[in-house]
């Protein structure tokens, strides 16, 4: 019964948010064909605004599980929603249980959505990624789909209290495959660097459109 209610809420929220993003932000998605249709997948994106997680969630056809900072779970406005579809992470002291739950979700065929920078960018630049995305990719062997979000920093800038009219877009790049389980920390860090480089490449390509 709990799973049934969860499914109903998921489709209701997704439908409402898709209408909202389409009307208010002229929402657009590109490259969804790059998301594997079967099996678990890691979606790694740049992070500009609180609007980013729902934007990715409404753009994919897989059940999402977000990796979110722990403080959002106690937020009085959105905490209840975050708890339904996210795993908490302590950026300064990550717990093994978070990784275990993420690996379990990938085995179940879900899309684990992570923002490797760890926090929103204040100037739109793409910074270095935390090692978590590399560790998750290396331990799960799930494909990583890089994603580029544009426009959400104008629609809801860091520190803003109200939405502004702006076009938002998410572009999904070609998946990166890691076919060997790897526990070496240095290799995991290199994977994180490669993922961030792919996101930067998507940004460079977007500048030429």
N, C-alpha and C positions, 0 to 999 in steps of 0.2 A: 504493500500500500504506500509506504514511504517513497519507494522508487517511482511509483506511478505519479504521485503528487509532484515529485521532483521534475519528472518529464513534462508534465502539464505546465508547471511554472516556467520551465526553460523555454518552451515554445511561445508562451504568452509574452515573456520578457523580450525574447528575440524579435517577435513581430512588432511589438510596440517600439522598441529601440530602432528597428530598421525604418519604420515610418518617420520617427522623430529625426533621425540623422538625414534621411532623404529630404524632408521638408525644410529643416532648419540649416543644414550644412551642405546640401547638394552632394551628398555622400557618393563616392565612387570607389570601386575596387578593381584591381588589375592583377593578372597572373594567378588567379585561383586554380588554373589548370596545373600549376606547379605543386599543388598540395596533394600528396599521394592519397588515393581514394581508399586504400585498405591499410590497416595497421596503424600503430601509434606514430605520432609525428611531433617534433618540437618546433614551435614557431618562435623565432627570436627577432625582436623588433627594437627599433629605437624608441625613445620615450620622451614625449613633449608635453603631455597634458593628462589630466584625469579622464579625458574623453577617449584615450587610447585603448584601454581594455575592451570597452563595449564595441568600439569600432572594429577590432579584430574579431570579436565574438560573433557579430552579425554577418561577417564576411566569409565565414567558413562553414562547411557542412558537417564538421565533426563536433562531437561534444567537447567543449573547452574546459580546461582546468588551469586557472591562472596561478602563477607564483607571485604573491603579493606581500608587501612589507607588513609586519605584524601590527603596526599601529592602526592600519586601516580596519582591522577587525573590531576595534572598539570605537570606531567613528560613529557618533549617534545618527548621522544622516544616511550613511551607506553601509555601515557595518553588517547589518543583517543580510544584505545582498552579497557582500564580499564573502561572508562565511559560507554561503550556499555553493559558490563556484570557485573557491580559491584555497590554496594552501599558504599558511603563514611562513614567512622567512625572516630571521633575524640577520640583517646584513653584516653585523659585526661578529656574530657568533652563530653561524648556521647549524641547525640540528640535523643529525642523521635521519630522524624520522621524516623530515620534509622530503629528503631525497628518496627514501623508501616509498613514500606515498606517490611521488611523481613517477617513479619507475613502475609502480603498480598500475597507475593510470595509463601509461604508455603500453603496457602489456595488454590492457583492456581495449586498446585501439583509440584512445582519446587523443586530443591535441593538447599538449602542455604548452602554455603560452608564457614566455618569460621575457623580461626586459633586462638584458644583461648589464646595462649601465647602472642599474640599481636605483635610480631616481630620475626625476624629470630633468631634461636639459633646459637651462635658463636662457640660452642663446641660440638654440637650434642646432648646435654642433653635435656630432656623434663622438662621444668620448670612449675611453677604454672600457671594455666589458669585464665584469667580475668572472671569476673562474667557474661559477656554478653551471653555466650553460655548457662549458666544455666537459665538466665532470658528468653531467646528465647525458650528454651525447655519447661520451666514451663508455659509460657503464651500461647504457640501454641499447646502443647500436641503432637507435632510431634515427631516421633522416631529420636533418635540421633545415627548415625553410626560413631563409632570411626575409624580413619584411621591413618595408620603409613606410612610415607614416608621415603625411604632409598636411599642414593646415590646422591641426588641432591646437597648435601653440597660438594661433591667431583667434581661433574660436573660443578657447578658454585658456588664456595665458597663466603661467605660474603666479599664484597670488590673487588672481581675479576672482570675483564673487559672482559675476554674471556672464552669460554667453554673449558672443559677438557674432555677427554674420560673417561667415568665411567658408570657403569650399574645403572639404576634407577628403583625403584620399589615402588608401592603403594599397601598396604594391607588393606582391609576393614574388620572390626570386626563385631560381631553380634550386631544388633541394641538394643538400650536401650529405653524402653518405659516408658513414664510418662503420666498416664491417667487422672491426675487431674490438673486443672489449679491452679497455685500457685503463689501468689503475695508476699509472705513472703520472704524478702531479704536473710535471713539466709538459708532458704531452697534452694533458687536459688544458693547460693554460694556452698552449699553441692552438688548440682547437677553438678556444674562446676568441683568440686573436683573429683566426681565419673567419669566424662567423661575423665579427665586427667589420672586418675588411669587406666582406660580401655586402653588408648593409651600406657601407660607404660607397661601394660601387653602384648600388641601386640609386643612391642620392646623386651621384655624378651623372648617371644615365638620365635621371629625371630632369636635371638641369639643362639637358640638350633637347628635351621634348618641346 
